[in-house]
Structures are given as structure tokens and as C-alpha cells.
Amino acid sequence: MPRNVRGALIQATLCEPVTSGVEKVKQAMIDKHVELLAQAADKGAEVVCMQELFYGPYFCAEQDPKWYELTERVPDGPTTKLMQELAKKHQLVIVVPMYEEDLTGVYYNTASVIDSTGEYLGKFRKMHIPHCNPGFWEKFYFRPGNLGYPVFETKVGRVGVYICYDRHFPEGARCLGLNGAEIVFNPSATVAGLSEYLWKIEQPAHAVANQYFVGAINRPGFEEPWRIGEFYGQSYFCDPRGQFIAQADRSGDAIVIADMDLDQIREVRNTWQFFRDRRPDSYDEIVAG
């Protein structure tokens, strides 16, 4: 029998002005996503991923220590606990991208994975941290990840996570494949320009090179007061052949639904034997200092 999995991606506009204060913005975005998760469950979703840093704006558009107030412990913080309750209630596997405090003053851009029973399975910490114009000042906020490229055994299959800027680095995408990922989610916050062109190339290429499904999530709209560019949405799923199977538009809130037959991975890998034909013995230059 086919291993059919219904996946969902949530892209959501900022619903509270930044001038309202950090805590009010955070609570408004959490409340909004609680409702969107319920809608995804009503559509039959079995696994869902939200956008990068889902409970706030993309605050990396400026360098201000007030945004450290968004940090929480993972998994011991209140948002993870809430998501565990919702996962169990809706029988959903949930990927939860948030701002993690590890130690006081040591913060990570993190996504936890929660099984449909409500069990916390683990987390991925964003590995590659940008610091560049027009307003991606992430080294002010995040330490580079130190947990490698874990893959989580969930009710729906083996799930991996790669966060936003990570997608520009094919090495980690390969590691996720080698670690057994069947679906890789990439929650993002990225604006129009060169990245919009790359948005439709890089991740389908990862799907092809590693022969797994990819769910790519991007927030939509403009965020004031920074207005560094339009977060162009267009969240999508693609299959192991790199073909788009579902996609949102660029302008607003959306729940992207796609049905994935995970047996397609075996079918594609039996045709294109990339993992068999790899030559890791010849790749030393990749990791040379």
C-alpha cells in the first residue's frame, strides 16, 4: 500500500504592529497560529510546518536587544508545551520554528519537532547564520547551530529540518538525505530580489539531488517599520523529482496542502542511483579548511 502523507505549510502575515511591544506581538502571532493549525487539521493534514520565527516579526531587520525577550527554552518553555498539547489534540506532527535560549545570552534559531502524540522528539538549530544587507543581521541574535543534521522518526515518516539561509548550502541538505530524511522542511523569512529567483531553484534541486520531499515555507507581506522588502510567500511542496505539487500565492496568509506518497522515494532512487554512485572518497576538498 502507498505510504500517503498529507502535509501542510503555514505562511502568515504579521498581525500586530511592532509598536505594540514584544509580548503583545508574540501572543497575537501565537493565537493566530493556533487557529491556523486547527484549520490545517480540519483539512486533513498529518504533518505541518510553520514559518521561521513564527511567533514574531522578522526582527533581524534591526539590531536591538529588546528582541532577546522572545527567547524561550526548548523544550521546557511555554510555547513548546502549548504545541505539544495542540499536536496531541489534532493528532498532528508539528515543526515549530522559534527563538531558543540555551544559556543566558546564548540564543539559537531553532525548530523543534513534535510527534502526533504530543511527544517532543528533538530540535534542529540553524547552522548557517547570515549577516548582510538589506537587513539580515542574524549574527547579532543567533549562535550557529551545534546539533548537526538530525532526522526525526515521526508517525508520518522521517522528518528533517533546514532553516532559511541553510538552503544555500547543499552539504547539509545531503547530510539530511544520508541520515534518512523522507520529508525536509525549510521554514524561511526571505524577501524579493535575487532570493526570489533562487527560491524556485535551490530547494527543488535539493529534492532531486537527495530524492526526498521538500516543504519550503516563506512568510508573506511587508513588515513595518523596517520594510526591507516584500516577504513573497509562495510556500510550496516539491517531490523527489523536483516537481512542484502545491504552492501558495505571494500576498497573504495561506495553508498549503499536499499529498505525498513516500514510496515515490524508493521508485526515484531505484531509477537515479545517486546514493549508490556517490564518491565520498573523492570529496576531501569540500571540508578542507
For each residue, the residues with C-beta under 8 A, 3 or more apart:
1:
2: 261 263
3: 157 261 262 263
4: 259 260 261 262
5: 46 47 156 157 183 259 260 261 262
6: 43 44 45 46 47 257 258 259 260
7: 45 46 47 48 49 156 183 213 215 237 257 258 259 260
8: 40 43 45 47 48 49 255 256 257
9: 48 49 185 215 216 217 235 236 237 248 254 255 256
10: 33 36 37 40 48 49 50 51 54 217 235 254 255 256
11: 51 217 218 219 220 233 235 248 253 254 256
12: 15 29 32 33 36 50 51 54 219 220 253
13: 219 220 221 252 253
14: 18 25 29 57 219 221 223
15: 12 28 29 32
16: 20 24 25 28 29
17: 20 25 224
18: 14 25 57 223 224 225
19: 225
20: 16 17 24 25 28
21: 24 25
22: 25 26 56 66 67 69 70
23: 26 27 69
24: 16 20 21 27 28
25: 14 16 17 18 20 21 22 28 29 56 57
26: 22 23 29 30 55 56 70
27: 23 24 30 31
28: 15 16 20 24 25 31 32
29: 12 14 15 16 25 26 32 33 54 55 56
30: 26 27 33 34 55 79 82
31: 27 28 34 35
32: 12 15 28 29 35 36
33: 10 12 29 30 36 37 50 54 55
34: 30 31 37 38 82 86
35: 31 32 38 39
36: 10 12 32 33 39 40 50 253 255
37: 10 33 34 40 41 48 86 90 92 94
38: 34 35 41 42 90
39: 35 36 42 43 255
40: 8 10 36 37 43 45 48 90 92 255 257
41: 37 38 44 45 90 91 92
42: 38 39
43: 6 8 39 40 255 257
44: 6 41 257
45: 6 7 8 40 41 48 92 255 257
46: 5 6 7 91 92 93 116 155 156
47: 5 6 7 8 92 93 94 95 154 156 159 183
48: 7 8 9 10 37 40 45 92 93 94 95
49: 7 8 9 10 94 95 97 111 161 185 187 215 217
50: 10 12 33 36 54 94 95 96 97 187 217
51: 10 11 12 54 97 187 188 189 217 218 219 235
52: 58 97 109 163 164 187 188 189 217 219
53: 56 58 59 70 97 98 99 109 189
54: 10 12 29 33 50 51 96 97 98 187
55: 26 29 30 33 70 79 98
56: 22 25 26 29 53 59 67 70 99
57: 14 18 25 61 223
58: 52 53 61 189 219 223 231
59: 53 56 62 64 67 70 141
60: 135 136 137 138 140 141 189
61: 57 58 135 136 137 223 226 228
62: 59 135 137 226
63: 137 140
64: 59 67
65: 68
66: 22 69
67: 22 56 59 64 70 99 141
68: 65 71 107 141
69: 22 23 66
70: 22 26 53 55 56 59 67 99
71: 68 99 100 101 107
72: 77 78 79 80 98 99 100 101
73: 76 77 80 100 101
74: 77 80 98 100 110 112 123
75: 80 81 84 112 120 123
76: 73 80 81
77: 72 73 74 80 81 101
78: 72 81 82
79: 30 55 72 82 83 96 98
80: 72 73 74 75 76 77 83 84 96 98 112 114 120
81: 75 76 77 78 84 85
82: 30 34 78 79 85 86
83: 79 80 86 87 94 96 112 114
84: 75 80 81 87 88 114 118 119 120
85: 81 82 88 89 118
86: 34 37 82 83 89 90 92 94
87: 83 84 90 91 92 93 94 114 115 116 117 118
88: 84 85 91 116 117 118
89: 85 86
90: 37 38 40 41 86 87
91: 41 46 87 88 116
92: 37 40 41 45 46 47 48 86 87 116
93: 46 47 48 87 113 114 115 116 154 155 156 159
94: 37 47 48 49 50 83 86 87 113 114
95: 47 48 49 50 111 112 113 114 159 161 185 187
96: 50 54 79 80 83 111 112 113 114
97: 49 50 51 52 53 54 109 110 111 163 187
98: 53 54 55 72 74 79 80 110 111 112
99: 53 56 67 70 71 72 107 108 109 110 141
100: 71 72 73 74 107 108 109 110 123 125
101: 71 72 73 77 104 106 107
102: 106 107 108 143
103: 106
104: 101
105:
106: 101 102 103 143
107: 68 71 99 100 101 102 141 142 143
108: 99 100 102 125 126 142 143 145
109: 52 53 97 99 100 125 126 129 138 141 142 145 163 164
110: 74 97 98 99 100 123 124 125 126 145
111: 49 95 96 97 98 123 124 161 163 185 187
112: 74 75 80 83 95 96 98 120 121 122 123
113: 93 94 95 96 120 121 122 123 124 152 154 159 161
114: 80 83 84 87 93 94 95 96 118 119 120 121
115: 87 93 118 119 120 121 154 155
116: 46 87 88 91 92 93 154 155 156
117: 87 88 155
118: 84 85 87 88 114 115
119: 84 114 115
120: 75 80 84 112 113 114 115
121: 112 113 114 115 152 153 154
122: 112 113 150 152
123: 74 75 100 110 111 112 113 147 150
124: 110 111 113 145 147 149 150 160 161 162 163
125: 100 108 109 110 144 145 146 147
126: 108 109 110 129 142 144 145 163 164 165 166
127: 144 145 149 163 166 169 172
128: 144 165 166 168 169 172
129: 109 126 138 139 142 143 144 165
130: 136 138 139 165
131: 136 137 138 139 140
132: 136
133: 136
134: 191 228 229
135: 60 61 62 226 228 229
136: 60 61 130 131 132 133 165
137: 60 61 62 63 131 140 141
138: 60 109 129 130 131 141 142 165
139: 129 130 131 142
140: 60 63 131 137
141: 59 60 67 68 99 107 109 137 138
142: 107 108 109 126 129 138 139
143: 102 106 107 108 129 146
144: 125 126 127 128 129
145: 108 109 110 124 125 126 127
146: 125 143
147: 123 124 125 150
148: 175
149: 124 127 160 162 172 175 176 179
150: 122 123 124 147 160 179
151: 158 159 160 176 179 180 181
152: 113 121 122 158 159 160
153: 121 158
154: 47 93 113 115 116 121 157 158 159
155: 46 93 115 116 117
156: 5 7 46 47 93 116 159 183
157: 3 5 154 182 183 262
158: 151 152 153 154 180 181 182 183
159: 47 93 95 113 151 152 154 156 181 182 183 184 185
160: 124 149 150 151 152 176 179 181 183 184 185 212
161: 49 95 111 113 124 184 185 186 187
162: 124 149 166 167 172 173 176 184 185 186
163: 52 97 109 111 124 126 127 166 186 187 188
164: 52 109 126 167 186 187 188 189 190
165: 126 128 129 130 136 138 168
166: 126 127 128 162 163 169 172 186
167: 162 164 173 186 188 202 203 206 216
168: 128 165 198 202
169: 127 128 166 172 173
170: 173 174 205 206 209
171: 174 175 286
172: 127 128 149 162 166 169 175 176
173: 162 167 169 170 176 177 184 206 209 210
174: 170 171 177 178 209 210
175: 148 149 171 172 178 179
176: 149 151 160 162 172 173 179 181 184 210 212
177: 173 174 180 181 209 210 211 212 275
178: 174 175 275
179: 149 150 151 160 175 176
180: 151 158 177
181: 151 158 159 160 176 177 184 210 212
182: 157 158 159 212 213 262 265
183: 5 7 47 156 157 158 159 160 212 213 214 215 260 262
184: 159 160 161 162 173 176 181 206 207 210 212 213 214 215
185: 9 49 95 111 159 160 161 162 214 215 216 217
186: 161 162 163 164 166 167 203 214 215 216 217
187: 49 50 51 52 54 95 97 111 161 163 164 217
188: 51 52 163 164 167 216 217 218 219
189: 51 52 53 58 60 164 218 219 231
190: 164 195 196 199 218 231 232
191: 134 195 196 228 229 230 231 232
192: 195 196 229 230 232
193: 196 229
194: 197 198
195: 190 191 192 198 199
196: 190 191 192 193 199 200 232 234
197: 194 200 201
198: 168 194 195 201 202
199: 190 195 196 202 203 216 218 232 234
200: 196 197 204 234
201: 197 198 204 205
202: 167 168 198 199 205 206
203: 167 186 199 206 207 214 216 238
204: 200 201 207 208 214 238 242 243 244
205: 170 201 202 208 209 242
206: 167 170 173 184 202 203 209 210 214
207: 184 203 204 210 211 212 213 214 238 239 240 241 242
208: 204 205 211 240 241 242
209: 170 173 174 177 205 206 274
210: 173 174 176 177 181 184 206 207 274
211: 177 207 208 240 265 268 269 272 274 275
212: 160 176 177 181 182 183 184 207 240 265
213: 7 182 183 184 207 237 238 239 240 260 262 265
214: 183 184 185 186 203 204 206 207 237 238
215: 7 9 49 183 184 185 186 235 236 237 256 258
216: 9 167 185 186 188 199 203 235 236 237 238
217: 9 10 11 49 50 51 52 185 186 187 188 235
218: 11 51 188 189 190 199 231 232 233 234 235
219: 11 12 13 14 51 52 58 188 189 231 233
220: 11 12 13 231 232 233 248 250 251 252 253 254
221: 13 14 230 231 233 251 252
222: 227 229 230 231
223: 14 18 57 58 61 226 227 228 231
224: 17 18 227
225: 18 19
226: 61 62 135 223
227: 222 223 224
228: 61 134 135 191 223
229: 134 135 191 192 193 222
230: 191 192 221 222 250
231: 58 189 190 191 218 219 220 221 222 223
232: 190 191 192 196 199 218 220 250
233: 11 218 219 220 221 248 249 250 251 252 254
234: 196 199 200 218 247 248 249 250
235: 9 10 11 51 215 216 217 218 247 248 254 256
236: 9 215 216 244 246 247 248 256
237: 7 9 213 214 215 216 244 245 246 247 256 258 260
238: 203 204 207 213 214 216 242 243 244 245
239: 207 213 242 243 245 260 264
240: 207 208 211 212 213 264 265 268 269
241: 207 208 268
242: 204 205 207 208 238 239
243: 204 238 239
244: 204 236 237 238 247
245: 237 238 239 258 259 260
246: 236 237 256 257 258
247: 234 235 236 237 244 256
248: 9 11 220 233 234 235 236 254 256
249: 233 234 252 254
250: 220 230 232 233 234
251: 220 221 233
252: 13 220 221 233 249
253: 11 12 13 36 220
254: 9 10 11 220 233 235 248 249
255: 8 9 10 36 39 40 43 45
256: 8 9 10 11 215 235 236 237 246 247 248
257: 6 7 8 40 43 44 45 246
258: 6 7 215 237 245 246
259: 4 5 6 7 245
260: 4 5 6 7 183 213 237 239 245 264
261: 2 3 4 5 264
262: 3 4 5 157 182 183 213 265
263: 2 3 266 267
264: 239 240 260 261 267 268
265: 182 211 212 213 240 262 268 269
266: 263 269 270
267: 263 264 270 271
268: 211 240 241 264 265 271 272
269: 211 240 265 266 272 273 274 275
270: 266 267 273
271: 267 268
272: 211 268 269
273: 269 270 276 277
274: 209 210 211 269 277 278
275: 177 178 211 269 278
276: 273
277: 273 274
278: 274 275
279: 282 283
280: 283
281:
282: 279
283: 279 280 286 287
284: 287 288
285: 288
286: 171 283
287: 283 284
288: 284 285
289:
